[in-house]
Amino acid sequence: MTPVRFLASAREDIRREKSHYRGIQRELARRLQIAIEQAVELLAEQPLAMQELEYGIRRWPWDTFPHGLLYRVEDDLVLVLALFHPSQAPDRWRDRVRT
């Protein structure tokens, strides 16, 4: 299994979205957390499963949430760059590609 690491900005994305969903309904925040944990497990097992978008970035989508985890496969790990909502401007995550 490939280790999965998160940029600090990706962790902040997750914190912010969980807080947003918690404000709507606590159960939604819990379901988002479960979806993230499941995605991380699958990323570790199958890092190349998703199609490359650009700059070597891939998106792990969910059926239950509009977000996706944007990640890059590196030599010895999977680096999660962002929790991205499709309504957000792509430049928000593209700037993270260089980090």
C-alpha positions as CSV (number, residue, x, y, z in Angstrom):
1,M,0.0,0.0,0.0
2,T,1.1,3.5,-0.8
3,P,1.2,6.0,2.0
4,V,-1.2,8.9,1.7
5,R,-0.2,12.4,2.9
6,F,-2.1,15.7,3.0
7,L,-0.9,19.2,2.4
8,A,-1.8,21.5,5.3
9,S,-4.1,23.4,2.9
10,A,-6.0,20.1,2.1
11,R,-6.5,19.5,5.8
12,E,-7.8,23.0,6.1
13,D,-10.2,22.3,3.2
14,I,-11.5,19.3,5.0
15,R,-11.9,21.1,8.3
16,R,-13.8,23.9,6.6
17,E,-16.2,21.6,4.7
18,K,-16.9,19.5,7.7
19,S,-17.7,22.6,9.7
20,H,-20.0,23.8,6.9
21,Y,-21.9,20.5,6.8
22,R,-22.0,20.3,10.6
23,G,-23.8,23.7,10.5
24,I,-26.4,22.1,8.3
25,Q,-26.6,18.7,10.0
26,R,-24.1,16.9,12.1
27,E,-24.8,13.6,10.3
28,L,-23.6,15.2,7.0
29,A,-20.2,16.1,8.6
30,R,-19.9,12.5,9.8
31,R,-20.7,11.1,6.4
32,L,-18.1,13.4,4.8
33,Q,-15.5,12.2,7.2
34,I,-16.3,8.5,6.4
35,A,-16.2,9.3,2.7
36,I,-12.7,10.8,3.1
37,E,-11.5,7.9,5.1
38,Q,-12.8,5.4,2.6
39,A,-11.2,7.4,-0.3
40,V,-7.8,7.4,1.5
41,E,-7.9,3.6,1.9
42,L,-8.7,3.2,-1.8
43,L,-6.1,5.7,-2.8
44,A,-3.5,3.8,-0.9
45,E,-4.5,0.6,-2.7
46,Q,-5.1,2.0,-6.2
47,P,-3.4,5.4,-6.6
48,L,-3.6,5.3,-10.4
49,A,-7.3,4.4,-10.5
50,M,-8.5,7.8,-11.5
51,Q,-7.8,9.6,-14.8
52,E,-5.2,12.3,-14.8
53,L,-6.7,15.8,-15.2
54,E,-3.7,18.0,-15.7
55,Y,-0.3,18.6,-14.2
56,G,-0.3,15.0,-13.0
57,I,-3.3,15.7,-10.8
58,R,-6.1,13.2,-10.3
59,R,-9.6,13.6,-8.8
60,W,-11.2,11.0,-6.5
61,P,-15.0,11.8,-6.7
62,W,-17.9,10.7,-4.6
63,D,-21.5,10.0,-5.5
64,T,-22.8,11.4,-2.2
65,F,-20.9,14.7,-2.2
66,P,-20.0,17.1,-5.0
67,H,-16.4,17.4,-3.8
68,G,-13.5,15.3,-4.8
69,L,-10.0,14.8,-3.4
70,L,-7.4,16.2,-5.8
71,Y,-4.2,14.3,-5.5
72,R,-0.9,13.6,-7.2
73,V,1.0,10.3,-7.2
74,E,4.6,10.8,-6.3
75,D,7.5,8.4,-6.2
76,D,6.7,6.8,-2.9
77,L,3.4,8.4,-1.8
78,V,0.1,9.9,-2.7
79,L,-0.1,13.6,-1.9
80,V,-3.6,15.0,-1.4
81,L,-3.6,18.6,-2.6
82,A,-7.2,19.7,-1.9
83,L,-10.8,18.8,-1.1
84,F,-12.3,20.5,-4.1
85,H,-15.9,21.5,-4.9
86,P,-16.6,21.9,-8.7
87,S,-18.1,25.4,-8.1
88,Q,-14.7,26.6,-6.9
89,A,-12.3,28.3,-9.3
90,P,-9.6,25.8,-10.5
91,D,-6.8,28.3,-9.8
92,R,-7.4,27.7,-6.1
93,W,-5.9,24.2,-6.4
94,R,-3.6,24.8,-9.4
95,D,-1.5,27.1,-7.2
96,R,-0.9,24.1,-4.9
97,V,0.6,22.0,-7.6
98,R,3.9,23.8,-7.2
99,T,4.1,23.1,-3.4
